[in-house]
Amino acid sequence: MRQLRKDVDAWPLIAYPSTPAEQNVNAILKRLNERMAKVLKDCDGNYRDSGKNDIEGDWERTITVTMTGPRFLSMVAIDSYFCGGPYPDSGTFAMVFDMTTGRPVNWMNLIAKSANASVYSDSNSDGSRVGALIVPALRALTIAHADGECKEAFHNPQAYQLWPDAKSGTLTAEPFDLPHMVAACVDDLKLTPDQARKLGFDETLLSAIAQAHRQFPTVPR
């Protein structure tokens, strides 16, 4: 994995992009890497202003590619950072592309109207816009699995970042934009295709996840 600097992964580009969709993906990821480089510079300045010297420790980012087809490309960045202020923070940033276009997926096109879902968008740790989804049934599942002290922390409505994971064969749903003091005690929901299907997620996505999972042990790593 290429790094922007020590401990900060760069979004990985598609090697030798041969289609317009692949070129679109790389163009988006290049812009995200450029944004992150600027954010690191700003964070370094704030970190120094807070009296620190070793700026290499102010931001860590690990990126994992969670699915490489069919149809969908998914990768997830995990951030841990301290740019001055009262306390360190962390965040997750999922990028899921529809490889028929090379554009980020429109989650509203991948869930039934009966799910009463709606779009939620906000900035993540590096200032990029995050496309999340509000699905009432997901909030109910999270509360059912949460520790007692966490149950009242979830927004109503609660937004979720979503991404497919070929290794586990699941659709991951992570609560988004939670208060700092409770974020650490919340586990992601790992929805099996059957669970996701009952919630109204599209068969195109679920079939792709199932196929990617079946192929995962044979894919070179």
CYANA upper distance limits for C-alpha pairs under 8 A (distance plus 0.5 A):
  1 MET  CA      9 ASP  CA      7.10
  1 MET  CA     10 ALA  CA      7.82
  1 MET  CA     12 PRO  CA      7.34
  2 ARG  CA      9 ASP  CA      6.59
  2 ARG  CA     10 ALA  CA      6.19
  2 ARG  CA     11 TRP  CA      8.40
  2 ARG  CA     12 PRO  CA      7.42
  3 GLN  CA      7 ASP  CA      7.67
  3 GLN  CA      8 VAL  CA      6.00
  3 GLN  CA      9 ASP  CA      4.68
  3 GLN  CA     10 ALA  CA      5.38
  4 LEU  CA      8 VAL  CA      6.15
  4 LEU  CA      9 ASP  CA      6.45
  4 LEU  CA     10 ALA  CA      5.95
  4 LEU  CA     33 ASN  CA      8.35
  4 LEU  CA     37 ALA  CA      7.49
  5 ARG  CA      9 ASP  CA      7.88
  6 LYS  CA     56 GLU  CA      7.52
  7 ASP  CA     56 GLU  CA      8.49
  7 ASP  CA     59 TRP  CA      8.09
  7 ASP  CA     60 GLU  CA      5.64
  7 ASP  CA     61 ARG  CA      6.76
  7 ASP  CA     62 THR  CA      7.97
  8 VAL  CA     59 TRP  CA      7.48
  8 VAL  CA     60 GLU  CA      5.56
  8 VAL  CA     61 ARG  CA      4.99
  8 VAL  CA     62 THR  CA      7.07
  9 ASP  CA     60 GLU  CA      8.45
  9 ASP  CA     61 ARG  CA      5.99
  9 ASP  CA     62 THR  CA      6.01
  9 ASP  CA     63 ILE  CA      6.54
 10 ALA  CA     33 ASN  CA      6.55
 10 ALA  CA     63 ILE  CA      7.98
 11 TRP  CA     29 LEU  CA      6.46
 11 TRP  CA     30 LYS  CA      8.10
 11 TRP  CA     32 LEU  CA      7.96
 11 TRP  CA     33 ASN  CA      6.83
 11 TRP  CA     63 ILE  CA      7.44
 12 PRO  CA     29 LEU  CA      7.96
 13 LEU  CA     25 VAL  CA      8.29
 13 LEU  CA     26 ASN  CA      5.95
 13 LEU  CA     29 LEU  CA      7.28
 13 LEU  CA     30 LYS  CA      8.20
 14 ILE  CA     22 GLU  CA      7.32
 14 ILE  CA     25 VAL  CA      8.26
 14 ILE  CA     26 ASN  CA      6.88
 17 PRO  CA     22 GLU  CA      5.69
 17 PRO  CA     23 GLN  CA      6.20
 17 PRO  CA     26 ASN  CA      8.43
 18 SER  CA     22 GLU  CA      7.07
 18 SER  CA     23 GLN  CA      7.78
 19 THR  CA     23 GLN  CA      6.78
 20 PRO  CA     24 ASN  CA      6.60
 20 PRO  CA    101 THR  CA      8.10
 20 PRO  CA    102 GLY  CA      7.91
 21 ALA  CA     25 VAL  CA      6.86
 21 ALA  CA     99 MET  CA      6.41
 21 ALA  CA    100 THR  CA      6.85
 21 ALA  CA    101 THR  CA      5.35
 21 ALA  CA    102 GLY  CA      4.41
 21 ALA  CA    103 ARG  CA      7.95
 22 GLU  CA     26 ASN  CA      6.85
 22 GLU  CA     99 MET  CA      7.74
 22 GLU  CA    102 GLY  CA      6.33
 23 GLN  CA     27 ALA  CA      6.67
 23 GLN  CA    102 GLY  CA      7.90
 24 ASN  CA     28 ILE  CA      6.82
 24 ASN  CA    101 THR  CA      8.17
 24 ASN  CA    102 GLY  CA      5.60
 24 ASN  CA    103 ARG  CA      7.25
 25 VAL  CA     29 LEU  CA      6.72
 25 VAL  CA     97 PHE  CA      7.90
 25 VAL  CA    102 GLY  CA      5.53
 25 VAL  CA    103 ARG  CA      7.07
 26 ASN  CA     30 LYS  CA      6.44
 27 ALA  CA     31 ARG  CA      6.88
 28 ILE  CA     32 LEU  CA      6.86
 29 LEU  CA     33 ASN  CA      6.70
 30 LYS  CA     34 GLU  CA      6.71
 31 ARG  CA     35 ARG  CA      6.67
 32 LEU  CA     36 MET  CA      6.65
 32 LEU  CA    128 SER  CA      8.11
 33 ASN  CA     37 ALA  CA      6.71
 34 GLU  CA     38 LYS  CA      7.01
 35 ARG  CA     39 VAL  CA      6.72
 35 ARG  CA    126 ASP  CA      8.06
 36 MET  CA     40 LEU  CA      6.59
 36 MET  CA    126 ASP  CA      6.76
 37 ALA  CA     41 LYS  CA      6.95
 38 LYS  CA     42 ASP  CA      6.86
 39 VAL  CA     43 CYS  CA      6.49
 39 VAL  CA    126 ASP  CA      6.72
 40 LEU  CA     44 ASP  CA      6.55
 40 LEU  CA     59 TRP  CA      7.92
 41 LYS  CA     45 GLY  CA      6.99
 42 ASP  CA     46 ASN  CA      6.90
 43 CYS  CA     47 TYR  CA      6.44
 43 CYS  CA     58 ASP  CA      7.86
 43 CYS  CA     82 PHE  CA      8.37
 43 CYS  CA     83 CYS  CA      5.39
 43 CYS  CA     84 GLY  CA      8.43
 44 ASP  CA     48 ARG  CA      6.67
 44 ASP  CA     55 ILE  CA      6.17
 44 ASP  CA     58 ASP  CA      7.59
 44 ASP  CA     83 CYS  CA      7.35
 45 GLY  CA     49 ASP  CA      6.73
 46 ASN  CA     50 SER  CA      6.89
 46 ASN  CA     83 CYS  CA      6.03
 46 ASN  CA     84 GLY  CA      6.24
 47 TYR  CA     51 GLY  CA      7.44
 47 TYR  CA     52 LYS  CA      6.36
 47 TYR  CA     53 ASN  CA      8.22
 47 TYR  CA     55 ILE  CA      7.32
 47 TYR  CA     58 ASP  CA      7.47
 47 TYR  CA     82 PHE  CA      7.81
 47 TYR  CA     83 CYS  CA      5.28
 47 TYR  CA     84 GLY  CA      5.52
 48 ARG  CA     52 LYS  CA      5.38
 48 ARG  CA     53 ASN  CA      6.36
 48 ARG  CA     55 ILE  CA      7.84
 49 ASP  CA     84 GLY  CA      8.06
 50 SER  CA     84 GLY  CA      5.99
 50 SER  CA     85 GLY  CA      8.22
 54 ASP  CA     58 ASP  CA      8.30
 58 ASP  CA     81 TYR  CA      5.89
 58 ASP  CA     82 PHE  CA      5.58
 58 ASP  CA     83 CYS  CA      6.63
 59 TRP  CA     79 ASP  CA      7.73
 59 TRP  CA     80 SER  CA      6.35
 59 TRP  CA     81 TYR  CA      4.71
 59 TRP  CA     82 PHE  CA      6.95
 59 TRP  CA     83 CYS  CA      8.33
 60 GLU  CA     79 ASP  CA      6.22
 60 GLU  CA     80 SER  CA      5.69
 60 GLU  CA     81 TYR  CA      6.68
 61 ARG  CA     77 ALA  CA      6.90
 61 ARG  CA     78 ILE  CA      6.01
 61 ARG  CA     79 ASP  CA      5.03
 61 ARG  CA     80 SER  CA      7.01
 62 THR  CA     77 ALA  CA      6.07
 62 THR  CA     78 ILE  CA      5.72
 62 THR  CA     79 ASP  CA      7.21
 63 ILE  CA     75 MET  CA      7.29
 63 ILE  CA     76 VAL  CA      5.97
 63 ILE  CA     77 ALA  CA      4.75
 63 ILE  CA     78 ILE  CA      6.84
 64 THR  CA     75 MET  CA      6.00
 64 THR  CA     76 VAL  CA      5.84
 64 THR  CA     77 ALA  CA      7.05
 65 VAL  CA     73 LEU  CA      8.50
 65 VAL  CA     74 SER  CA      6.46
 65 VAL  CA     75 MET  CA      4.62
 65 VAL  CA     76 VAL  CA      6.94
 66 THR  CA     73 LEU  CA      8.31
 66 THR  CA     74 SER  CA      5.89
 66 THR  CA     75 MET  CA      5.81
 66 THR  CA     76 VAL  CA      7.62
 66 THR  CA    163 TRP  CA      8.49
 66 THR  CA    164 PRO  CA      7.25
 66 THR  CA    165 ASP  CA      5.38
 66 THR  CA    166 ALA  CA      6.50
 66 THR  CA    167 LYS  CA      7.76
 67 MET  CA     72 PHE  CA      7.45
 67 MET  CA     73 LEU  CA      5.90
 67 MET  CA     74 SER  CA      5.46
 67 MET  CA     75 MET  CA      7.53
 67 MET  CA    164 PRO  CA      7.03
 67 MET  CA    165 ASP  CA      6.22
 67 MET  CA    166 ALA  CA      5.70
 67 MET  CA    212 ALA  CA      7.64
 68 THR  CA     72 PHE  CA      6.88
 68 THR  CA     73 LEU  CA      5.15
 68 THR  CA     74 SER  CA      7.07
 68 THR  CA    212 ALA  CA      8.34
 69 GLY  CA     73 LEU  CA      6.20
 69 GLY  CA    208 ALA  CA      7.63
 69 GLY  CA    212 ALA  CA      7.02
 70 PRO  CA    208 ALA  CA      6.08
 70 PRO  CA    209 ILE  CA      8.44
 70 PRO  CA    211 GLN  CA      7.96
 70 PRO  CA    212 ALA  CA      7.15
 71 ARG  CA     98 ASP  CA      6.61
 71 ARG  CA     99 MET  CA      5.68
 71 ARG  CA    100 THR  CA      7.17
 71 ARG  CA    208 ALA  CA      7.50
 72 PHE  CA     96 VAL  CA      7.34
 72 PHE  CA     97 PHE  CA      6.11
 72 PHE  CA     98 ASP  CA      5.48
 72 PHE  CA     99 MET  CA      6.09
 72 PHE  CA    205 LEU  CA      8.48
 72 PHE  CA    208 ALA  CA      8.08
 73 LEU  CA     96 VAL  CA      6.20
 73 LEU  CA     97 PHE  CA      5.60
 73 LEU  CA     98 ASP  CA      7.24
 73 LEU  CA     99 MET  CA      7.25
 74 SER  CA     94 ALA  CA      7.84
 74 SER  CA     95 MET  CA      6.27
 74 SER  CA     96 VAL  CA      4.81
 74 SER  CA     97 PHE  CA      6.80
 74 SER  CA    163 TRP  CA      7.02
 74 SER  CA    164 PRO  CA      7.15
 74 SER  CA    165 ASP  CA      8.29
 75 MET  CA     94 ALA  CA      6.44
 75 MET  CA     95 MET  CA      5.91
 75 MET  CA     96 VAL  CA      6.99
 75 MET  CA    163 TRP  CA      8.39
 76 VAL  CA     92 THR  CA      7.49
 76 VAL  CA     93 PHE  CA      6.19
 76 VAL  CA     94 ALA  CA      4.84
 76 VAL  CA     95 MET  CA      6.70
 76 VAL  CA    163 TRP  CA      8.49
 77 ALA  CA     92 THR  CA      6.16
 77 ALA  CA     93 PHE  CA      5.53
 77 ALA  CA     94 ALA  CA      6.79
 78 ILE  CA     90 SER  CA      8.00
 78 ILE  CA     91 GLY  CA      6.47
 78 ILE  CA     92 THR  CA      5.22
 78 ILE  CA     93 PHE  CA      7.12
 79 ASP  CA     90 SER  CA      5.73
 79 ASP  CA     91 GLY  CA      5.56
 79 ASP  CA     92 THR  CA      6.68
 79 ASP  CA    125 SER  CA      8.01
 80 SER  CA     88 PRO  CA      7.94
 80 SER  CA     89 ASP  CA      6.45
 80 SER  CA     90 SER  CA      4.78
 80 SER  CA     91 GLY  CA      7.16
 81 TYR  CA     88 PRO  CA      6.27
 81 TYR  CA     89 ASP  CA      6.03
 81 TYR  CA     90 SER  CA      6.57
 82 PHE  CA     87 TYR  CA      7.42
 82 PHE  CA     88 PRO  CA      4.92
 82 PHE  CA     89 ASP  CA      6.77
 83 CYS  CA     88 PRO  CA      8.10
 84 GLY  CA     88 PRO  CA      8.39
 89 ASP  CA    180 HIS  CA      7.83
 90 SER  CA    125 SER  CA      7.98
 91 GLY  CA    124 ASN  CA      7.59
 91 GLY  CA    125 SER  CA      6.61
 92 THR  CA    124 ASN  CA      8.16
 93 PHE  CA    124 ASN  CA      7.37
 93 PHE  CA    130 VAL  CA      7.63
 93 PHE  CA    161 GLN  CA      8.44
 94 ALA  CA    130 VAL  CA      8.38
 94 ALA  CA    161 GLN  CA      7.38
 94 ALA  CA    162 LEU  CA      7.66
 94 ALA  CA    163 TRP  CA      7.05
 95 MET  CA    104 PRO  CA      7.37
 95 MET  CA    163 TRP  CA      8.18
 96 VAL  CA    104 PRO  CA      6.04
 96 VAL  CA    105 VAL  CA      6.54
 96 VAL  CA    163 TRP  CA      6.89
 97 PHE  CA    102 GLY  CA      6.36
 97 PHE  CA    103 ARG  CA      5.87
 97 PHE  CA    104 PRO  CA      4.76
 97 PHE  CA    105 VAL  CA      5.84
 98 ASP  CA    102 GLY  CA      6.07
 98 ASP  CA    103 ARG  CA      6.27
 98 ASP  CA    104 PRO  CA      6.54
 98 ASP  CA    105 VAL  CA      5.83
 99 MET  CA    103 ARG  CA      7.67
106 ASN  CA    110 LEU  CA      7.58
107 TRP  CA    111 ILE  CA      7.22
107 TRP  CA    119 VAL  CA      8.44
107 TRP  CA    132 ALA  CA      8.48
107 TRP  CA    133 LEU  CA      7.48
108 MET  CA    112 ALA  CA      8.43
108 MET  CA    117 ALA  CA      7.76
108 MET  CA    118 SER  CA      7.61
108 MET  CA    119 VAL  CA      7.64
108 MET  CA    133 LEU  CA      8.32
109 ASN  CA    202 ASP  CA      8.48
110 LEU  CA    201 PHE  CA      6.19
110 LEU  CA    202 ASP  CA      5.29
110 LEU  CA    205 LEU  CA      7.66
111 ILE  CA    115 ALA  CA      7.50
111 ILE  CA    117 ALA  CA      8.07
111 ILE  CA    200 GLY  CA      5.79
111 ILE  CA    201 PHE  CA      4.69
111 ILE  CA    202 ASP  CA      5.82
112 ALA  CA    116 ASN  CA      8.39
112 ALA  CA    200 GLY  CA      5.44
112 ALA  CA    201 PHE  CA      6.77
112 ALA  CA    202 ASP  CA      7.48
113 LYS  CA    117 ALA  CA      7.50
113 LYS  CA    200 GLY  CA      8.43
114 SER  CA    200 GLY  CA      7.59
115 ALA  CA    135 VAL  CA      7.12
115 ALA  CA    136 PRO  CA      8.08
115 ALA  CA    137 ALA  CA      8.15
115 ALA  CA    199 LEU  CA      6.93
115 ALA  CA    200 GLY  CA      6.33
116 ASN  CA    135 VAL  CA      7.09
116 ASN  CA    136 PRO  CA      7.70
117 ALA  CA    133 LEU  CA      7.21
117 ALA  CA    134 ILE  CA      5.85
117 ALA  CA    135 VAL  CA      5.15
117 ALA  CA    136 PRO  CA      7.61
118 SER  CA    133 LEU  CA      6.36
118 SER  CA    134 ILE  CA      5.64
118 SER  CA    135 VAL  CA      7.42
119 VAL  CA    131 GLY  CA      7.74
119 VAL  CA    132 ALA  CA      6.66
119 VAL  CA    133 LEU  CA      5.34
119 VAL  CA    134 ILE  CA      6.62
120 TYR  CA    131 GLY  CA      6.73
120 TYR  CA    132 ALA  CA      5.51
120 TYR  CA    133 LEU  CA      6.00
120 TYR  CA    134 ILE  CA      7.00
120 TYR  CA    159 ALA  CA      6.86
121 SER  CA    129 ARG  CA      7.03
121 SER  CA    130 VAL  CA      6.01
121 SER  CA    131 GLY  CA      5.39
121 SER  CA    132 ALA  CA      6.34
122 ASP  CA    129 ARG  CA      6.02
122 ASP  CA    130 VAL  CA      6.00
122 ASP  CA    131 GLY  CA      7.70
123 SER  CA    127 GLY  CA      5.57
123 SER  CA    128 SER  CA      5.83
123 SER  CA    129 ARG  CA      5.03
123 SER  CA    130 VAL  CA      6.24
124 ASN  CA    128 SER  CA      6.14
124 ASN  CA    129 ARG  CA      6.88
124 ASN  CA    130 VAL  CA      6.72
130 VAL  CA    161 GLN  CA      8.46
131 GLY  CA    161 GLN  CA      7.66
132 ALA  CA    159 ALA  CA      6.42
132 ALA  CA    160 TYR  CA      5.75
132 ALA  CA    161 GLN  CA      5.27
132 ALA  CA    162 LEU  CA      7.58
132 ALA  CA    176 PHE  CA      7.98
133 LEU  CA    159 ALA  CA      5.82
133 LEU  CA    160 TYR  CA      5.77
133 LEU  CA    161 GLN  CA      7.05
133 LEU  CA    162 LEU  CA      8.20
134 ILE  CA    157 PRO  CA      7.09
134 ILE  CA    158 GLN  CA      6.34
134 ILE  CA    159 ALA  CA      4.90
134 ILE  CA    160 TYR  CA      6.68
135 VAL  CA    139 ARG  CA      7.42
135 VAL  CA    158 GLN  CA      8.00
135 VAL  CA    159 ALA  CA      7.70
135 VAL  CA    160 TYR  CA      8.29
136 PRO  CA    140 ALA  CA      7.14
136 PRO  CA    157 PRO  CA      7.49
136 PRO  CA    158 GLN  CA      7.94
137 ALA  CA    141 LEU  CA      6.87
137 ALA  CA    199 LEU  CA      7.59
138 LEU  CA    142 THR  CA      6.69
138 LEU  CA    173 ALA  CA      8.42
139 ARG  CA    143 ILE  CA      6.69
139 ARG  CA    154 PHE  CA      8.06
139 ARG  CA    157 PRO  CA      8.30
139 ARG  CA    158 GLN  CA      6.60
140 ALA  CA    144 ALA  CA      6.68
141 LEU  CA    145 HIS  CA      6.91
141 LEU  CA    189 LEU  CA      8.48
142 THR  CA    146 ALA  CA      6.43
142 THR  CA    189 LEU  CA      7.58
143 ILE  CA    150 CYS  CA      8.45
143 ILE  CA    151 LYS  CA      5.83
143 ILE  CA    154 PHE  CA      8.27
146 ALA  CA    150 CYS  CA      6.54
146 ALA  CA    151 LYS  CA      6.39
146 ALA  CA    185 CYS  CA      8.36
146 ALA  CA    186 VAL  CA      6.97
146 ALA  CA    187 ASP  CA      8.05
147 ASP  CA    151 LYS  CA      6.99
147 ASP  CA    185 CYS  CA      7.91
147 ASP  CA    186 VAL  CA      8.44
150 CYS  CA    154 PHE  CA      8.11
150 CYS  CA    182 VAL  CA      6.82
150 CYS  CA    185 CYS  CA      7.53
150 CYS  CA    186 VAL  CA      7.92
153 ALA  CA    178 LEU  CA      7.87
153 ALA  CA    179 PRO  CA      7.81
153 ALA  CA    182 VAL  CA      7.47
154 PHE  CA    158 GLN  CA      6.64
154 PHE  CA    178 LEU  CA      7.35
155 HIS  CA    159 ALA  CA      8.30
155 HIS  CA    178 LEU  CA      8.10
158 GLN  CA    175 PRO  CA      7.45
158 GLN  CA    176 PHE  CA      7.95
159 ALA  CA    175 PRO  CA      6.48
159 ALA  CA    176 PHE  CA      5.94
159 ALA  CA    177 ASP  CA      8.02
160 TYR  CA    173 ALA  CA      6.28
160 TYR  CA    174 GLU  CA      5.68
160 TYR  CA    175 PRO  CA      4.98
160 TYR  CA    176 PHE  CA      5.51
161 GLN  CA    172 THR  CA      8.49
161 GLN  CA    173 ALA  CA      6.19
161 GLN  CA    174 GLU  CA      5.74
161 GLN  CA    175 PRO  CA      7.01
161 GLN  CA    176 PHE  CA      6.61
162 LEU  CA    171 LEU  CA      7.38
162 LEU  CA    172 THR  CA      6.02
162 LEU  CA    173 ALA  CA      5.18
162 LEU  CA    174 GLU  CA      7.04
163 TRP  CA    171 LEU  CA      6.30
163 TRP  CA    172 THR  CA      5.82
163 TRP  CA    173 ALA  CA      7.42
164 PRO  CA    169 GLY  CA      8.07
164 PRO  CA    170 THR  CA      6.57
164 PRO  CA    171 LEU  CA      4.99
164 PRO  CA    172 THR  CA      6.55
164 PRO  CA    209 ILE  CA      6.89
165 ASP  CA    169 GLY  CA      6.17
165 ASP  CA    170 THR  CA      5.95
165 ASP  CA    171 LEU  CA      6.63
165 ASP  CA    172 THR  CA      7.43
165 ASP  CA    209 ILE  CA      7.51
165 ASP  CA    213 HIS  CA      8.40
166 ALA  CA    170 THR  CA      7.50
166 ALA  CA    209 ILE  CA      6.46
166 ALA  CA    210 ALA  CA      8.10
166 ALA  CA    212 ALA  CA      5.64
166 ALA  CA    213 HIS  CA      5.06
166 ALA  CA    216 PHE  CA      6.87
167 LYS  CA    212 ALA  CA      8.40
167 LYS  CA    213 HIS  CA      6.19
167 LYS  CA    216 PHE  CA      6.54
168 SER  CA    213 HIS  CA      7.23
169 GLY  CA    192 THR  CA      7.24
169 GLY  CA    193 PRO  CA      8.09
169 GLY  CA    209 ILE  CA      6.30
169 GLY  CA    210 ALA  CA      6.31
169 GLY  CA    212 ALA  CA      7.84
169 GLY  CA    213 HIS  CA      5.35
170 THR  CA    190 LYS  CA      6.13
170 THR  CA    191 LEU  CA      5.67
170 THR  CA    192 THR  CA      5.24
170 THR  CA    193 PRO  CA      6.84
170 THR  CA    209 ILE  CA      7.37
171 LEU  CA    190 LYS  CA      6.38
171 LEU  CA    191 LEU  CA      5.52
171 LEU  CA    192 THR  CA      7.01
171 LEU  CA    193 PRO  CA      7.70
171 LEU  CA    196 ALA  CA      7.65
171 LEU  CA    206 LEU  CA      8.50
171 LEU  CA    209 ILE  CA      8.19
172 THR  CA    188 ASP  CA      7.07
172 THR  CA    189 LEU  CA      6.15
172 THR  CA    190 LYS  CA      5.21
172 THR  CA    191 LEU  CA      6.59
173 ALA  CA    188 ASP  CA      6.28
173 ALA  CA    189 LEU  CA      5.52
173 ALA  CA    190 LYS  CA      7.08
173 ALA  CA    191 LEU  CA      8.01
174 GLU  CA    187 ASP  CA      7.97
174 GLU  CA    188 ASP  CA      5.18
174 GLU  CA    189 LEU  CA      6.83
175 PRO  CA    186 VAL  CA      8.39
175 PRO  CA    188 ASP  CA      7.66
178 LEU  CA    182 VAL  CA      7.51
178 LEU  CA    183 ALA  CA      6.21
179 PRO  CA    183 ALA  CA      6.70
180 HIS  CA    184 ALA  CA      8.26
182 VAL  CA    186 VAL  CA      7.51
191 LEU  CA    195 GLN  CA      6.05
191 LEU  CA    196 ALA  CA      6.12
192 THR  CA    196 ALA  CA      6.59
193 PRO  CA    197 ARG  CA      6.37
193 PRO  CA    206 LEU  CA      6.01
193 PRO  CA    207 SER  CA      8.37
193 PRO  CA    209 ILE  CA      8.19
193 PRO  CA    210 ALA  CA      7.71
194 ASP  CA    198 LYS  CA      6.83
195 GLN  CA    199 LEU  CA      7.04
196 ALA  CA    200 GLY  CA      6.99
196 ALA  CA    201 PHE  CA      6.07
196 ALA  CA    206 LEU  CA      8.15
197 ARG  CA    201 PHE  CA      5.68
197 ARG  CA    202 ASP  CA      7.50
197 ARG  CA    203 GLU  CA      7.69
197 ARG  CA    206 LEU  CA      7.95
201 PHE  CA    205 LEU  CA      8.00
201 PHE  CA    206 LEU  CA      7.88
202 ASP  CA    206 LEU  CA      6.96
203 GLU  CA    207 SER  CA      6.26
204 THR  CA    208 ALA  CA      6.76
205 LEU  CA    209 ILE  CA      6.81
206 LEU  CA    210 ALA  CA      6.72
207 SER  CA    211 GLN  CA      6.63
208 ALA  CA    212 ALA  CA      6.55
209 ILE  CA    213 HIS  CA      6.58
210 ALA  CA    214 ARG  CA      6.80
211 GLN  CA    215 GLN  CA      6.82
212 ALA  CA    216 PHE  CA      6.36
213 HIS  CA    217 PRO  CA      8.44
215 GLN  CA    219 VAL  CA      6.91
